[in-house]
Amino acid sequence: MRIALAADELTGVAEALPEELRRRGHEPVLHGAYSDAERPDWAWASETAARDVADGRAEQAIVACWTGTGASIAANKVPGVRAALCGDAQTAQGARRWNDANVLALSLRATSQAELEEILDAWFGGDASRDESDLENIAHLGEIERSA
């Protein structure tokens, strides 16, 4: 799977993410601090990765900044993106299942290597719910975007 990957600095788990994705059989598409050709700041880097998802150049994205909050906010400004800031595996599993999240946001400060592996296991190990109520909620998000 092609995964757009963005971070605003190469610290903490940002250093391990590209190789961890490759180890899991994914193809990372690097943005922000991973690319000498792009602005690394969290708003720009996260937007670029999120646009890869929205435009079909990547199936999912992972965005990261010091707290993860700015990266998730920036990614969520892109129509069609459902970014979830996940600090643990349970949240990642729920974000994929009930929210059909397509962008994972991570904190570079608070995510350990062990937590990263657990979060990625949960994120990639689950699929979106096919429950009618969950599908209606996701469809409503699109309605909210179109009415904004």
matplotlib code that plots the C-alpha trace (Angstrom):
import matplotlib.pyplot as plt

x = [0.0, 1.2, 1.4, 2.0, 4.3, 5.0, 6.7, 7.9, 11.1, 13.1, 13.0, 11.5, 9.5, 9.8, 13.2, 11.9, 8.7, 9.9, 11.7, 8.9, 6.4, 8.8, 9.2, 5.4, 5.3, 4.2, 5.6, 6.2, 5.8, 7.9, 7.0, 8.0, 11.2, 11.7, 12.1, 14.7, 12.4, 9.5, 8.7, 8.9, 6.5, 3.7, 0.8, 2.4, 3.8, 0.6, -1.5, 0.7, 0.4, -3.4, -3.7, -2.0, -4.8, -7.6, -6.2, -5.6, -1.8, -1.7, -4.3, -3.5, -1.2, 0.7, 1.4, 3.4, 4.4, 5.6, 2.1, 0.3, -2.5, -1.3, -0.6, -4.1, -5.8, -3.9, -4.7, -8.4, -8.7, -8.3, -11.8, -12.2, -9.6, -10.5, -7.4, -7.2, -4.7, -3.9, -1.7, -2.5, -3.6, -7.2, -7.7, -6.1, -8.3, -11.5, -10.5, -10.1, -13.2, -15.9, -14.5, -13.0, -10.0, -7.6, -4.9, -3.1, -1.7, 1.1, 2.9, 6.6, 7.0, 4.7, 4.9, 7.5, 8.8, 6.8, 3.6, 4.3, 4.4, 1.2, -0.6, 0.5, -0.5, -4.0, -4.2, -3.2, -4.9, -8.4, -11.0, -13.8, -17.1, -19.8, -22.5, -25.3, -25.1, -21.3, -21.6, -24.3, -22.0, -19.1, -21.5, -22.7, -19.1, -19.1, -22.3, -20.8, -17.8, -20.0, -22.1, -19.1]
y = [0.0, 3.5, 5.5, 9.3, 10.1, 13.6, 14.9, 18.4, 17.2, 14.0, 13.2, 10.5, 7.9, 10.0, 8.5, 5.0, 5.4, 5.0, 1.8, 0.5, 1.0, -0.7, -3.6, -4.0, -4.1, -0.6, 2.1, 5.4, 8.6, 11.1, 14.7, 17.5, 16.9, 13.7, 15.7, 18.3, 19.8, 20.6, 22.9, 20.8, 22.9, 20.8, 22.6, 22.3, 18.8, 17.4, 19.1, 17.6, 14.1, 14.5, 15.7, 12.5, 10.6, 12.9, 12.8, 9.1, 9.2, 7.3, 5.0, 6.3, 8.8, 9.2, 12.7, 13.7, 16.8, 17.4, 16.9, 15.4, 18.0, 20.5, 17.7, 16.2, 19.7, 20.5, 17.1, 17.4, 20.6, 18.6, 17.5, 13.7, 13.2, 11.8, 12.2, 10.7, 11.6, 8.2, 7.8, 4.1, 1.0, 1.0, 4.5, 3.5, 0.5, 2.5, 5.2, 2.7, 0.7, 3.3, 6.4, 4.9, 7.2, 7.4, 9.5, 8.6, 11.5, 10.8, 12.8, 12.8, 13.7, 11.1, 8.0, 5.4, 2.9, 0.1, 2.2, 3.0, -0.7, -1.4, 1.6, 0.5, -3.1, -1.9, 0.7, -1.7, -4.7, -3.4, -2.4, 0.1, -1.1, -2.0, -1.4, 0.8, 3.4, 3.7, 4.2, 6.8, 8.7, 8.7, 9.8, 12.7, 13.9, 14.3, 16.3, 18.5, 19.2, 20.1, 22.5, 24.4]
z = [0.0, -0.8, 2.5, 2.3, 5.2, 6.6, 9.7, 10.6, 12.1, 12.1, 15.8, 17.9, 15.9, 12.8, 12.2, 12.4, 10.4, 6.8, 7.5, 9.7, 6.9, 4.4, 6.8, 6.8, 3.0, 2.4, 0.1, 1.9, -0.1, 1.8, 2.6, 4.9, 6.8, 4.8, 1.6, 0.8, -1.8, 0.5, 3.3, 6.5, 8.7, 10.1, 8.3, 4.9, 5.3, 6.7, 4.0, 1.3, 2.7, 3.1, -0.5, -1.6, 0.0, -1.3, -4.8, -4.9, -5.0, -1.7, 0.0, 3.5, 5.2, 8.5, 9.6, 12.7, 14.7, 18.2, 19.8, 16.7, 17.1, 14.5, 12.0, 12.5, 12.2, 9.0, 7.4, 8.4, 6.4, 3.2, 1.9, 2.0, 4.7, 8.1, 10.2, 13.7, 16.4, 18.0, 21.1, 21.6, 19.8, 21.0, 19.6, 16.3, 16.0, 16.7, 14.3, 11.5, 12.4, 13.3, 11.7, 8.5, 9.2, 6.3, 8.0, 11.2, 13.2, 15.7, 18.4, 18.0, 21.7, 23.3, 21.0, 22.0, 19.5, 21.3, 21.1, 17.4, 16.6, 18.5, 16.9, 13.4, 14.1, 15.1, 12.3, 9.5, 11.1, 10.9, 8.3, 8.3, 9.7, 7.2, 9.9, 8.5, 11.3, 10.9, 7.1, 7.7, 10.0, 7.5, 4.7, 6.9, 7.2, 3.5, 3.7, 6.4, 4.1, 1.1, 3.2, 4.6]

ax = plt.figure().add_subplot(projection="3d")
ax.plot(x, y, z, "-o")
ax.set_aspect("equal")
plt.show()
